[in-house]
Amino acid sequence: MVMSTAGFQGPVSESQEAGRFLRIAPPALVDGPNDLRVTTAAGTRTVSVAAGTAQVCGVTVKSDAATSLTFAANSGGTRLDVVVLRVVWAGPSSAVSIVVKQGTSGSSTLPTLTRSAGATYEMPLAVVSVGTSVTTITSPNIFNVATYGGLGGRMRIAQESYCAIADGATGAEMAIEGTTRTYRRNSDGSWTLVTDVNSPWKYFDPIIRYKGDGNVQAGTASLGTGGVRRGRFKVVDQFLIGEIEVRTGSAGWNFGAGDLTIDMPPGYGPDTNFADRWLEGHLYTTDESLMDWPIQALVKGGETTALMYSPTSGADCRMKPMRATDSTNGTGKGIPLIGSARSNPKVIVISLLYSVV
């Protein structure tokens, strides 16, 4: 067995020194959110990179004046380019520069950055969206992604869009400035949203829909006069937690025909590690006396609409998809079965708990 070292008495090469810094601190940081910040500037497809200081694998880089960069023309679909601070270790020829790495027209894939400490390392400063035939790079098309902080705590980044281009050690955490959203670096190099626990509840509209049956078309359920539906959630350590409440009003409700589904929080579908998630809930009906029913909502990996299930009837605990009636539009055809009426829900409550993408 051979064990090599760098740091004991004796010379340490610039490559070894870069590797040492890479292992004890975030690989690339600017001093603060305004250092080397990219903003729009006068000129055709031109941006300005502010003065500032950065640390890249142990190399301190200080720019004392703004740098102008011009992007290549784009005749195809929208292109994603990246402004990088490039550090090259080459003995007496070592150099630093701020350059544009050009993406592919019509592709949402970012260009690949070189990240070899002690050889060539490219630190992303901003992702820039270059539209077809544009002549001006506007502020909404500039996404500053340079990291800062992180010495003894979480790294920080100014904007969430394209934050996954940031570099960091496996297990490192990165907070989005001005929010309570935190990402964690995975062993495969990706970043996962792990917590939003301190943020206010996010609210959404849990719309109930019926799939239709026979000649009855699919549609959106009406809750009638005074009906209420509300949902709220937050993400905690990759898990979405929340609750749904739906109440019908005094008159005029309509749940159509066919299986009933309910919308989950948009944009936060469950991950695909499991095919099915079953969420616990409760159904209250008022026809043929007041009755309480246990229900479950099935939401599949990657989807944000759940299919609701209830007991088949008071005499059959087997679960089937909920419905008010079938293609006959008649009574006694719903699930759960109510013999002399449609199975219209009066109250639905569902607890939300599943791992998110």
Sequence and secondary structure as in RCSB ss.txt:
>XXXX:A:sequence
MVMSTAGFQGPVSESQEAGRFLRIAPPALVDGPNDLRVTTAAGTRTVSVAAGTAQVCGVTVKSDAATSLTFAANS
GGTRLDVVVLRVVWAGPSSAVSIVVKQGTSGSSTLPTLTRSAGATYEMPLAVVSVGTSVTTITSPNIFNVATYGG
LGGRMRIAQESYCAIADGATGAEMAIEGTTRTYRRNSDGSWTLVTDVNSPWKYFDPIIRYKGDGNVQAGTASLGT
GGVRRGRFKVVDQFLIGEIEVRTGSAGWNFGAGDLTIDMPPGYGPDTNFADRWLEGHLYTTDESLMDWPIQALVK
GGETTALMYSPTSGADCRMKPMRATDSTNGTGKGIPLIGSARSNPKVIVISLLYSVV
>XXXX:A:secstr
     SSSSS   HHHHHHHHHHHS SEEESSTTTT EEE SSTTEEEE  EEEEETTEEEEE S EEEE     
SS EEEEEEEEEE  GGG EEEEEEE   TT        EETTTEEEEEEEEEEE TT S   GGGEEE  EEE 
SSS EEES STTGGG    TT EEEETTS  EEEE TTS EEEEE TTS  EEE   EEE  BTTB  EE B  T
T EEEEEEEEETTEEEEEEEEE  SS  B  SSBEEEE  TT  B SSSSEEEEEEEEEE TTS EEEEEEEEEE
TT  EEEEEEEEETTEEEEEE BS  TT  SS SBS  TTS    SEEEEEEEEEB 
